[in-house]
Amino acid sequence: MNQVEQLVLRRLAADGTFIAVMYGYFVEGKSPSELADIAGMSRTAVRAKIQRFRGSLHDVQVKHLLTKVLPHVNGISPIILKLNGKHYCLLCERVVPNPITHIRSKHRDILQKLTQHVISKARNGGKP
């Protein structure tokens, strides 16, 4: 899974924390310790998320990717709603135990189409 697909997946799952941590680290230059305090996570968890997201790219490449792609990702409406500690899929109209897994398995086509749309818009300067 590439970085753009991860961002789209997290947006669909209404996981703003993941996106904020990546933006904070790669674009704003915040430390994992700062981000851990803000996100309510351990430093180790933040570092692991950063490493997995970075993949084989250099930090400068990830920063460039985030600045180009995030405006388009943020325009996507989530399909998961969190109510009373439970995740509710708006498309399936049911509670799902793990929103990330649910989207990957049940709404893979939507994830792929949105990822391609975001990549296309980022490449074309915002034009579809």
SVG drawing of the C-alpha trace seen along z (x, -y; Angstrom):
<svg xmlns="http://www.w3.org/2000/svg" viewBox="-28 -23 44 31">
<polyline fill="none" stroke="black" stroke-width="0.4" points="0.0,0.0 1.5,-3.3 1.5,-6.5 -1.4,-8.2 -3.6,-5.1 -2.8,-5.1 -3.9,-8.7 -7.1,-8.1 -7.8,-5.0 -7.3,-6.9 -9.5,-9.8 -12.3,-7.4 -12.0,-5.8 -12.1,-9.3 -8.7,-8.8 -7.6,-12.4 -4.9,-11.6 -2.8,-9.5 -2.9,-12.3 -2.1,-15.0 0.8,-13.0 2.3,-12.5 1.8,-16.2 3.2,-17.3 6.3,-15.2 7.2,-15.5 5.9,-19.0 5.9,-20.9 9.1,-19.2 7.6,-18.2 9.3,-15.5 7.8,-12.1 7.6,-13.1 5.6,-16.2 3.3,-14.3 2.9,-11.5 1.7,-14.0 -0.7,-15.7 -2.1,-12.4 -2.3,-10.6 0.0,-7.8 3.4,-6.5 6.5,-7.7 7.2,-4.2 3.8,-4.0 4.3,-7.3 7.8,-6.3 6.4,-3.0 3.6,-4.8 6.1,-7.2 8.5,-4.5 5.7,-2.4 4.3,-5.5 7.7,-6.6 8.5,-3.3 11.4,-3.6 11.0,-7.4 13.2,-10.1 11.8,-12.6 12.0,-15.4 10.0,-13.3 7.3,-12.5 7.1,-16.2 6.6,-17.1 4.0,-14.3 2.0,-15.5 2.0,-19.1 0.7,-18.2 -1.8,-15.5 -3.3,-16.5 -5.5,-19.3 -7.2,-16.7 -7.3,-14.0 -8.9,-16.4 -11.7,-17.0 -12.8,-13.4 -15.8,-12.7 -15.3,-9.9 -17.5,-6.8 -16.9,-5.7 -18.7,-7.5 -17.6,-7.0 -20.6,-7.0 -20.4,-6.0 -17.1,-4.3 -18.3,-2.2 -17.4,-2.6 -20.4,-2.8 -20.0,-2.3 -22.3,-4.8 -22.3,-2.7 -23.1,0.7 -25.3,-0.9 -23.8,1.3 -21.3,1.3 -17.8,2.5 -15.2,3.7 -12.1,2.5 -12.8,-0.4 -9.4,0.0 -9.9,3.7 -13.5,3.1 -12.7,0.5 -9.9,2.5 -12.1,5.6 -15.6,4.3 -14.9,1.0 -11.6,1.6 -13.0,0.3 -13.9,-3.0 -10.5,-3.2 -8.7,-2.6 -10.9,-5.0 -10.4,-7.8 -6.6,-7.1 -6.3,-7.4 -8.5,-10.6 -6.3,-12.2 -3.1,-11.3 -4.5,-12.7 -5.6,-15.9 -2.2,-16.3 -0.4,-15.8 -2.6,-18.2 -2.4,-21.0 -6.0,-20.4 -7.7,-19.8 -9.5,-16.4"/>
</svg>
